[in-house]
Every structure is written in structure tokens, then in C-alpha cells.
């Protein structure tokens, strides 16, 4: 089989290994439909797509140049930019208590939680005692109200744990309180429109026909024994196997799991989980965080960029179990979330998607896929592309 079968788009001279890696994701690593784009020093150098627009339907509609895809937690990097832009404009103080903007959040000893803690996953509320239904999660009020009323699961500020879903309600409410706009409107007006991105948190009806369908490509987790429940969690696999673990409670803050192919879910505003975009927009977004685009503005001034990628939380993650590293809303390069180089920052999406920037090399990276595999970070398809980019930079 031709290594480039079913791959469309362009890779400039010198970036051929990236095209090869992208093609091999289909032939060797189980991709169904996907796209990849790369910016270097503000200019697009790779723009590829291929496969089927809906995972599980290889004979259906092909992935087109304008296909967009839900990117799960890769949305968190876009959400972080909203708070950082508000800080950059003097509308939000990162070191102010969340309660200064949102008085209801002070309940149960959370009065000292800062905006910085929220972005660094130190707020102490990664899970809810009572999970929300998908309808409640999407209504714009029940989620923030539940997080505000939640008793912390670990001392706020003293440890960190990945806020898989609650991060979105925290960020959304802070954006609303500081700007008077919903997070979806803020993204549209302050990020997507100035940069010319196909990027939404809350999909407009007129764009629904462009979204590819997602599908899980993994088997269900095995049932857990009582002995496993009782022992300390030594790995994320242990934690995933125990429905009572903080890990599963954090990822299960919305229950049952929402149907990502449901138009109502796609139209809602969940800045931790349901952003919809394409690879070129994700790469362009990250390129704009670190410098001027050849045809667009820069988003972060140097001081904001430095703050975004400075280590805020590092070490054992109460939710992901492994050691993680976070800046202000962004995962930082490390063993748990390998990016391009030590200075890289960005965010993966559970199941495969990945967006990040590397200031030293001027890289903005975007990979989206509809074949959701059993990975929170370090997806093998995304990592194959990272390795290929690294090879091209040598």
C-alpha cells in the first residue's frame, strides 16, 4: 500500500517525515479520520488531512479540507487563554481569590482559592459529590453552582489534581464574572475572529454539517475487585479500574457520559471538554500565543507568555496519579505529557487530540482525530508526529 494513500494536503520541503508519520497513523496506529497542521515562526508549513469523517464508518463521507472535530480536553488550552487575556488587559487578577469575583464559591473553606489555583489545578474540587446529567452540565448554571457548593477533596492550594470537567465550569464562570460574556462568546470575539479560526466552544447551527463523528476504539475497563479498591492507587490504570477513585469521580462528574455526536452537546459551552476545531486552527492558535503570525496578530504579550508556561504545579497528581506539570492552564513538557522540548506548553485531549506551542523553535502544533483511543496524554499517533517534527528540526 502506498504510504500516502488517503492523505491530502501539503507539507513543504523539509517536512516530508511529518507527512510520512501522519500516513502511518492510518496504516499502523489505528487512525480513522484525522488532520494535522504545523506553523513555524508564524507561517503554516504543514496542512494534512485524511480518512473518514466519522470513525467507525470507513466507507462513509471522507474527511474533507473543512471537516472539524471535537477535541475534548484540548479545549482547556483555549479556555486558559481567555483568563490570561483578561489578566493581560487588567480585568482579572490571577492572585485574587476566586470569591472576589464569585462570592458563592467561598463555601466550605474555599475562600482562599485564587484564580491562579484554578488554572494550575489546585482548586481542590476536581469531582462532584453528585454528578450532573448531560442536560445539567450544558445549561450554563448548574455546573458553576455545583462547583461553588462543593466541599474540597484535597486542601486547596496545597496539592494539585487534574480538574477534568470542573475546570470548565470554574473558567466559564470567571470569564462571565470578569467580562460579562459567556466563554463561548469570548472565544468567538477575542480569539477565533481576530485570528480567522474555525474554533468554537458552543457550535453554531450553521456549522453542524462540518463536524466529524467520534467513536471509541477501546474495550471497556475490567470490573474491579474489592482488594484493588482497598489498596492505594499506584497507577492510573488502578484508578481507572476503581469507580470510587477520585480519578473516576473526576472524569465522571458528568454522568452518564455525554454523547459527543449529539447536536445539543456540541452546541453547549463546556470549555473543559467540547471545543470544536480543525488542526490548522489549533496550530494557528498556539502559533499566535508565542509570536506574530505572517497574516495575523499575536495574542500574548511576552509577560503573559512567560506566565503561561512557568511551572505552577509539579509532582504527584491526585487525579491522574502520575507526576504532572502545569503552568497556567497548560500542561508542560514532561514524562506524563511529552511535547516537543522542555519549553513546550499546550494541552492534549483524552483519546488523542493535541495542541501545543514551542517558543524556542517557533512551532505551533495541532492534531485532531475522531478515533478516540484509551489515552489521556502521550497518544502514540500524536507522539509519532511529535517525533517527526523533532526530526525535521535537527
CORJONOR-V894322 format. One record per pair of residues at least 6 apart in sequence whose ideal C-beta (glycine too) atoms are under 6 Angstrom apart, sorted by the first residue. I is the first residue (numbers start at 1). J is the second residue. Records with the same first field share a line. If there is no record, write none. Layout:
I->J ; J
This chain:
3->23
4->23
6->50
7->23 ; 48 ; 50
8->49 ; 50
9->47 ; 48 ; 49
10->47
11->18 ; 19 ; 46
12->45
14->392
15->45 ; 46 ; 392
17->388 ; 391 ; 392
18->46 ; 388
21->384 ; 385 ; 388
22->36 ; 48
25->31 ; 381
26->51
29->380 ; 381
31->369 ; 371 ; 381
32->51 ; 52 ; 55 ; 370 ; 371
33->51 ; 52 ; 53 ; 63 ; 212 ; 370
34->51 ; 369
35->49 ; 278 ; 279 ; 368
36->48 ; 279 ; 367 ; 385
37->46 ; 47 ; 279 ; 280 ; 283 ; 366
38->45 ; 46 ; 283 ; 365
39->283 ; 287 ; 364
40->362 ; 363
41->362
42->287 ; 291 ; 292 ; 293 ; 294
43->294
47->280
49->63
50->63
51->63
52->58 ; 60
53->61 ; 63 ; 67 ; 212
54->60 ; 212 ; 213
55->214 ; 215 ; 370 ; 371
56->215
66->210
67->212
68->198 ; 210 ; 211 ; 276 ; 277 ; 278
69->212 ; 368 ; 370
70->260 ; 274 ; 276
71->275 ; 277 ; 349 ; 353 ; 368
72->273 ; 349 ; 350
73->349 ; 350
74->347 ; 349 ; 353 ; 355
75->271 ; 275
76->272 ; 347
77->330 ; 346 ; 347 ; 355
78->275
79->171 ; 271
80->119 ; 329 ; 330
82->175 ; 186
84->304 ; 308
86->92 ; 178
87->94
88->304
91->178
92->178
94->115 ; 116
95->114 ; 116
97->114
98->105 ; 113
99->105 ; 106 ; 111
101->177 ; 178
102->173 ; 177
104->148
105->148
107->149
108->151
110->156
113->123 ; 156
117->123 ; 157
118->170
119->328 ; 329
120->312 ; 313 ; 326
121->160 ; 162 ; 163 ; 313 ; 326
122->157 ; 160 ; 313
123->156
124->152 ; 154 ; 156
125->147 ; 150 ; 152 ; 166
126->161 ; 163 ; 166 ; 250 ; 319
127->153 ; 249 ; 250 ; 253
128->146 ; 150 ; 253
131->252 ; 253 ; 255
132->142 ; 254
134->254 ; 258
136->142
137->143 ; 254
138->268
143->169
144->169 ; 173
147->166 ; 169
153->246
154->318
159->318
160->313
161->317 ; 318 ; 319
162->317 ; 319 ; 320
164->250 ; 251
165->253 ; 254 ; 272
166->253
167->272
168->270 ; 271 ; 272
171->271
172->183 ; 271
175->183 ; 186
179->186
182->269
183->201 ; 269 ; 271
184->201 ; 202 ; 269
187->201
192->199
194->297
195->288 ; 296
197->281
198->278 ; 281
199->277 ; 281
200->276
201->269 ; 271 ; 275
202->269
203->266 ; 267 ; 276
208->263
212->370
213->261
214->260 ; 370 ; 372
216->372
217->371 ; 373
218->374
221->240 ; 241
224->241 ; 242
229->242
233->239 ; 245 ; 321
236->320 ; 321
239->245 ; 247 ; 321
246->319
247->319
250->319
258->265
279->366 ; 367 ; 368
282->355 ; 366
283->364 ; 365 ; 366
286->355 ; 357 ; 364
287->364
288->298 ; 299
289->299 ; 300 ; 357
290->357 ; 359
291->298
292->298
307->328
308->327 ; 328 ; 330
309->327 ; 345
310->327
311->325
312->326 ; 327
313->326
314->325
315->323
316->323
317->324
322->336
324->336
325->332 ; 334
327->345
330->345 ; 346 ; 347
331->337 ; 347
332->345
333->339 ; 342 ; 344
336->377
337->377
338->378
339->356
340->358 ; 386
341->358
343->359 ; 360
344->356 ; 358
346->355 ; 356
348->354 ; 377
350->376
351->372 ; 373
352->369 ; 373 ; 379 ; 381
353->368
354->367 ; 382
355->366
356->365
357->364
361->393
367->382 ; 385
